[in-house]
Amino acid sequence: MRSIWNGAISFGLVSIPIKLVNATENHSISFRQIHKADGGRIRYKKVCELDGEEVATPEIGKAYEDADGSMIPITDDDLAALPLPTAKTIEIVAFVPADSIDPLQMDTAYYLSAAGVPAAKPYTLLREALKRSQKVAVAKFALRGRERLGMLRVVEDVIAMHGLLWPDEIRAPEGVAPETDVTVREAELDLADALMDTLGSVDLDSLHDDYRVAVEEMIAAKAEGAPAPVLEPAAGGGGKVLDLMAALENSVRAAKEGRAEGDEVAEVTRLPAKKTAKRAASKKTAATPAAKKTASKSASKTAAKSATKSTTKTAAKTAAKTASKSASKTASKTASGGRKRASA
């Protein structure tokens, strides 16, 4: 992988030469703008607003626009001369628990590669220290003309760095939460918990970008002159939830009915974005331990009731038979005594 930045990690008095490599890649399909009438490409020209002439890239510089609209030219030499210690250094400033970093701050991810043989020992030292401490390192670094925050952590045998947004770049969630007062009952929470347990977990590696696949298939079909694939409408779903309890109960019931039909665990391959109505059905056979425990309790209660009824019936029959036998014996003795007295 090609490095995008060369510098060093500053770990106290230890300096570790490293190379910065992108850890992610974008697989999105990009489109070009065209003239609908003839299919010609639409291109943009960079034109100077003063003389109206098109300007080549080498002739374009950068400037800061002041409040009065005037432009203050800024050169690369001006930026390089800034007294910034992080210009070529990832400066570690602290070690903190990973859960102390707000996921909202997470930005682009990078891999840090040791630059050369001499860097292998200090690189490995930092990696193993991070592993043993079970913490992450918070660092400052400069990239693409600005200073940034970073979080260093270990991924397999590599030190990875996530760019972090500055705290003042995170917007407060004002006016986002529901403004009306809503009361959630315990029964509703219990059903939500049961549904979560029934749906279980998913292997993230099994999830795919179905939209991108559909776009690629559509492009391939149009390139061959064939009609574009038509998406079948999803069955149900998409409407308003009128009865939350009923929706939860139906979801849990559907999952439990699937388990009653068989105990095979369904393998998750795709979760189409437009088929959320079928998600519960696709998980019908995924019997989770919590769901099995719930079914077992229900079966136990049913069995106990049946056993109680059966015991009651059996006891009644036994009592009737015993009373009948006792009455017969008493009658027999009485008759025998009468015969003896008559004979005397």
C-alpha positions, 0 to 999 in steps of 0.5 A: 500500500502506498503511503500518504504521509511520512513522519514519526511517532513521538512517544516521550523521548522515543521517536518511531519513524513511520509511514501513514497508509489509508486503512479504508477504501471507497467502493461507491460507484461514481457517475459523470454529468452529461448533456441529456440531449446528446450524451456529451460530458459536462466539464467545469472550467476554472475561470478568473472572475477578473479577466474571464480567462481559464486558469491552469492548475499550476497557476492557481494558489490559495488565499484567505478571504477576510471579513471585508472580502479582500483576499490574503494570499497564503503560500505553501512556504508560509504554511511550512514555516509555521512553528508547529511541532506536529508538522512531521510528528504524531505527538502522543499526549495521553493514554486513556481507556478506549470507551472514553472516546466518543464514537461521534469523534471518529473520522478516517482510519489509517495504518501506521507502518514502521519505516525501516529496520531501526523503527521495528524495535520501538514500533513493537514496544509501543504496540505491545505496551498498548496491548498490555495497558488495554488503553488507546493513545491520544495524539496530535498530528498535522495532515493536509494543511491542518492539525488534527487529533488522532487515536492510536490502537492495535489492530492484529499486529499493526498500530492503527490511527483513527483521526478524531474530530476536535470536541468543538466540531461535534454539534450538540443534539439540540432539537433532535429528540422527540419533544412530546412526553412519551411513557414506555411501559415495562411490558413494551420494554420486555417485548422489545428485549424478547425481540432483540434476543430472538433476532440475535446477533450478526456477523458483520463480515456477512453484510454486503452493499446491496445497493452497489450490487444492484447498481452494477447489475443495472449498468451491466444490463444497460451496457448489453442493451437488456432491460434493467432489472425491476425491483419487486415491491417488498411485502408489507411494511412501510406503513405507520405503526398504529399499535406498538404492542401488537407490532412487537407481539407479532414480531416475537410470535413470528420468530417463535413460530419459526423456531417451532418449525425447526431448530436450524440456525439461519446464516445471515448473508444479506440484509437488503435495505428495502426489505426490513419487513422481512427481517424478522421472518428471515430470523425465524429459525435463529433460536437464541439461548434467551428465547429457548429459556423463555420457551422452556419456561412456557412449556414447564408451566403448561406441563405443570398445569396439565399434570395438576389436572391429570392428578386431580382427575386421577385422585377423584377416580381413585377416591370413587373406586375406594368408596365403592369398594368400602360400600360393597364390603360393608353391605356384604358384612351386613347381609352375612350377619343377617343370615347368621341371626336368621339361622340361629 
